[in-house]
Amino acid sequence: MVLWILWRPFGFSRRLLKLERHSITESKSLIPLAWTSLTQTLSESPGIFLLGQRKRFSTMPEIETHERDSELFSPPSDVRGMTKLDRTAFKKTVNIPVLKVRKEIVSRLMRSLRRAALQRPGIKRVIEDPEDKESRLILLDPYKIFTHDSFEKAELSVLEQLNVSPQISKYNLELTYENFKSEEILRAVLPEGQDVTSGFSRVGHIAHLNLRDHQLPFKQLIGQVMIDKNPGITSAVNKINNIDNMYRNFHMEVLSGEQNMMTKVRENKYTYEFDFSKVYWNPRLSTEHSRITELLKAGDVLFDVFAGVGPFAIPVAKKNCTVFANDLNPESHKWLLHNCKLNKVDQKVKIFNLDGKDFLQGPVKEELMQLLSLSKERKPSVHIVMNLPAKAIEFLSAFKWLLDGQPCSNEFLPVVHCYSFSKDANPAEDVRQRAGAVLGISLEACSSVHLVRNVAPNKEMLCITFQIPAAVLYKNQTKNPENHEDPPLKRQRTAEAFSDEKTQIASNT
């Protein structure tokens, strides 16, 4: 029998101790006596609690998974501080419980022992019994199974039906580098108490990391671990500056693996190909791309001011919308053309390589003049996406008095989706105020703000959506029956029109 003890010496960290294993014959008269004697002896030692034999003694308190794993399934301590990966240094032998069963019943039994079976990377849960070719050993989770009494009632019932003894034996299992998870390896290698990088953005075959200063001495090792532990990843890169140039790309360093940055990604049923080192792509915006796409219906018009390689333009074009897509970066422009052909929407997307302001005051102005002059029955809904969070709000000034002639009715005014970052305590209000200040109006009653994602501690990415008021969009507003209203009434109707738009947006999202 195996006796497990939870030892908490002087209030410090909990440890599991294992007393010597003995095979005990079924003697109901001897077992209580043995337990009683041991209890009296151990009760004199503070901080020691008996585990196992649930009916007689307290069971093991719940320990958080990461704490439990760090006690048994953690790499050897001497890998701490390693900067060049040595996979051979991660060998370790652990003693785990096993259940001996006949080989012909293994598949039936495993369905009922999913909870109890050991689950570790690269380790088979069923192995051959070195002492009996007709039997197999089922490796069990040492944090769930201590004795035969650790099995749940349903599990014991299945064991009984299949005539399997619940007697637990011990097995020395050798762990290697392949059997540890990436976060376990990095937690063991990096300085104790420091943040561990185990997440990354996946861009095709590339793992894109954003390492912190304390992780940089280990950057090659971290990159190699990411490649080793994530199938399909063959290159790991680290961003070494912020996206602060006019082309929206960033300098990167290849930490490990191949230098090839030409990649292919699949997002929301569409395929995109590009050179990741020369264009902007963020897989964490997949949901946002879908959200905006769902707002448009067949026949609508989209102006994508900062289109990148096409994650807004292509899905919208697939809905039989007319799309005008622009990007200043020549590489983005090249891959936008390529991806439109790749996804068979090149006939529905008109592509430009202009500065955002020039695009708005040139092609967008010309198209709006034509679209808004159409009869009411033929006017489409017009959406303008401005996904350049660091600077897009500044480009709103291009809408001021952009159009000549008589204003159209409010319901046909273009809807803008403008992205921005905010570190303010009230990010939604911050974005509203900054956008309104550029336009020279208040957007308080006629806009909605959507939280896209948390970019960093105290930094949010948001999207403000609003219809451009006629007073902003048109130079000379000739009074006519449609637009000749008192200013308070006109503001009220503008707000009511946008309220309808927000209701539509909410129902779609």
Disulfide bonds with the S-S distance in Angstrom:
none
